[in-house]
Amino acid sequence: MVPSAEILPPRVGDPGFADRARRLFAGESRFIAGASSPAALPPEGLPELAFVGRSNVGKSSLVNTLTGRRMLARISHTPGRTRQINFFDLSGRLILVDLPGYGYAEAPKSAVKNWTSLVRHYLQTRAVLRRVCLLIDSRHGIKDVDRPLMGMLDAVGVSYQVVLTKTDKASKGELAAIPEKILSELREHVAAHPEILLTSVVDRRGISELREGLAEFALQFEQTR
């Protein structure tokens, strides 16, 4: 089992924060933009929290579960279908960003090149980007296709946190070994958050904790206004 100290904790000293985070994500959520080129990115304003990972790792499902909307982010069973950056306004307090999946070899090479370039541009230049949630399948762990992105985030100083998905499908052995292996690797990455979170959209494991961690950014932003 993963030591509890290594799992994202609830906000210390504020017993009401979990409910505040829940209400934030249960508020109005709306799609505001879909960008397929750098010129189409919406103006910067609210803090942005981006979700990225290999194709079919469960990005859209996680965004929908966090917000309690079944169809806020489009879910496709065809890998490589999401080919633009989708922006969702969360109660006028945060922007959730669903990035195209990577690592799907059967997508046309020209399409892969275009959306890879778009994602790189977004991650390297977006001043309001506060955290990247790097989604990793809990059954497989970090793969070679994930490491170039991690290195790029290190290089540009963009904070990212590993969020393990599909824990309901992982075996006990996988859940015992893979998180520890990931934590060991993250120690070599300067921009990596030193804690990981295990989630499942089926049994809702880790959803409240992830909401609390992300809601912190709304609070920080509002305290500086």
C-alpha positions in Angstrom: 0.0 0.0 0.0 1.1 3.6 -0.6 1.9 5.5 2.6 -0.9 7.9 3.4 1.7 10.8 3.7 2.4 10.4 0.0 -1.2 10.9 -1.0 -2.6 14.4 -1.5 -4.1 15.4 1.9 -7.2 17.5 2.5 -6.6 21.2 3.4 -5.2 21.2 6.9 -6.9 23.3 9.6 -10.1 24.1 7.6 -12.7 21.4 8.0 -15.1 23.2 5.8 -12.8 23.4 2.8 -13.9 20.0 1.4 -17.5 21.3 1.2 -16.3 24.6 -0.3 -14.4 22.7 -3.0 -17.3 20.5 -3.7 -19.6 23.5 -4.1 -17.1 25.2 -6.4 -17.0 22.2 -8.8 -20.8 21.7 -8.5 -21.4 25.3 -9.6 -21.8 26.5 -13.2 -19.5 24.8 -15.6 -19.5 25.8 -19.3 -17.4 25.2 -22.4 -15.9 28.5 -23.5 -13.4 27.7 -26.2 -11.9 25.0 -28.4 -8.5 26.0 -29.8 -6.9 24.1 -32.7 -4.2 26.6 -33.2 -2.2 29.1 -31.1 -4.1 32.0 -32.6 -7.4 30.5 -31.4 -6.4 30.3 -27.7 -8.8 32.4 -25.6 -7.5 35.5 -23.8 -5.8 34.9 -20.5 -7.6 35.7 -17.3 -8.6 33.2 -14.6 -6.1 30.6 -13.3 -6.0 27.6 -15.6 -5.6 24.0 -14.6 -4.7 21.6 -17.4 -5.3 17.9 -17.8 -2.9 15.9 -20.0 -1.9 12.3 -20.6 -1.8 9.5 -23.1 -4.8 8.9 -25.3 -7.6 7.1 -23.5 -6.1 7.6 -20.1 -9.4 9.1 -18.9 -8.9 12.9 -19.1 -12.4 13.8 -20.3 -14.0 11.3 -17.9 -12.1 12.8 -15.0 -13.1 16.4 -15.9 -16.8 15.3 -16.1 -16.6 13.5 -12.8 -15.0 16.5 -11.0 -17.7 18.8 -12.2 -20.6 16.4 -11.9 -21.4 16.8 -15.6 -21.8 13.7 -17.8 -21.1 15.5 -21.0 -19.1 18.6 -20.2 -16.0 17.2 -21.8 -16.7 14.9 -24.7 -15.7 11.3 -24.1 -14.6 9.2 -27.1 -13.8 5.5 -27.1 -11.6 6.2 -30.2 -8.0 7.1 -29.2 -6.7 10.3 -30.6 -10.2 11.8 -31.2 -9.6 14.9 -29.1 -7.5 17.2 -31.3 -8.0 20.6 -29.8 -7.5 22.3 -26.5 -10.8 22.6 -24.8 -11.4 25.3 -22.1 -14.2 25.1 -19.4 -15.1 28.0 -17.1 -15.8 26.8 -13.6 -18.1 29.3 -11.9 -16.1 32.2 -13.1 -13.3 31.2 -10.7 -11.1 28.7 -12.5 -10.6 27.4 -16.0 -10.2 23.7 -16.6 -8.3 22.8 -19.7 -8.6 19.4 -21.5 -5.5 18.9 -23.7 -5.3 16.4 -26.6 -4.0 13.0 -25.7 -0.7 11.9 -27.0 1.0 8.6 -27.8 -1.6 7.2 -30.2 0.4 5.9 -33.2 -2.5 5.4 -35.5 -3.5 9.0 -35.8 -2.3 10.7 -39.0 1.3 12.0 -38.6 0.3 15.5 -39.7 -2.4 15.6 -37.1 -0.1 14.4 -34.4 2.5 17.0 -35.4 -0.1 19.8 -35.3 -1.6 19.0 -31.9 1.7 18.2 -30.4 3.0 21.6 -31.5 -0.2 23.3 -30.1 0.1 21.6 -26.7 3.8 22.5 -26.5 3.0 26.1 -27.3 0.2 26.2 -24.7 2.3 24.7 -21.9 5.4 26.8 -22.6 3.7 30.2 -23.0 0.5 30.3 -20.9 1.2 32.7 -18.0 -2.1 31.8 -16.2 -1.4 28.1 -16.2 -1.1 27.2 -12.5 -0.9 23.4 -12.5 -0.8 20.5 -15.0 -2.4 17.3 -13.9 -0.5 14.5 -15.7 -2.8 11.6 -15.9 -1.2 8.2 -15.7 -3.0 4.8 -16.0 -2.6 3.1 -12.6 -2.1 -0.3 -14.3 0.9 0.8 -16.4 2.7 3.6 -14.7 4.9 6.2 -16.4 5.9 5.2 -19.9 8.6 6.4 -22.3 6.0 8.5 -24.2 5.2 10.4 -20.9 8.8 11.4 -20.2 9.5 14.0 -22.9 6.5 16.0 -21.6 7.7 15.7 -18.0 11.2 16.9 -19.2 9.6 19.9 -21.0 7.6 20.9 -18.0 10.7 20.7 -15.9 12.5 22.9 -18.4 9.9 25.7 -18.5 9.1 25.5 -14.7 5.5 24.5 -15.0 4.3 22.7 -11.9 2.7 19.3 -12.6 1.2 16.5 -10.5 0.8 12.9 -11.4 -2.8 11.7 -11.0 -3.3 8.0 -11.4 -6.5 7.0 -13.1 -8.6 3.8 -13.4 -7.6 2.5 -10.0 -10.8 0.4 -10.0 -9.3 -1.6 -12.9 -5.8 -2.1 -11.3 -4.9 -5.2 -9.3 -3.8 -5.0 -5.7 -0.2 -5.7 -6.8 -0.2 -2.9 -9.3 -1.6 -0.4 -6.7 1.1 -1.5 -4.3 4.1 -1.3 -6.6 3.4 1.4 -9.3 2.8 4.4 -7.1 6.0 3.8 -5.2 7.9 3.5 -8.4 6.4 6.7 -9.7 7.2 8.6 -6.5 10.8 7.5 -6.8 11.1 8.7 -10.4 9.4 12.1 -9.6 12.3 12.9 -7.2 14.4 13.5 -10.3 12.0 16.1 -11.8 12.3 19.6 -10.5 8.7 20.7 -11.5 7.0 17.6 -10.3 4.7 17.9 -7.3 6.1 15.4 -4.7 2.7 13.8 -4.0 0.5 11.7 -6.3 -3.2 11.1 -6.2 -5.0 7.8 -6.9 -8.4 8.3 -8.6 -11.3 6.4 -10.1 -14.4 7.8 -11.9 -16.2 4.5 -11.2 -15.9 4.4 -7.4 -15.0 8.1 -7.0 -11.8 7.4 -5.2 -9.7 10.5 -4.8 -12.2 12.8 -6.5 -12.8 14.9 -3.3 -9.1 15.2 -2.7 -8.4 16.3 -6.2 -11.1 18.9 -6.0 -9.6 20.3 -2.8 -6.2 20.5 -4.3 -7.4 22.3 -7.4 -9.8 24.6 -5.4 -6.7 26.0 -3.6 -5.7 27.8 -6.8 -9.1 29.6 -6.9 -8.6 30.7 -3.3 -5.0 31.9 -3.9 -6.1 33.9 -6.9 -9.0 35.5 -5.1 -6.8 36.5 -2.2 -4.5 38.5 -4.5 -7.3 40.4 -6.3 
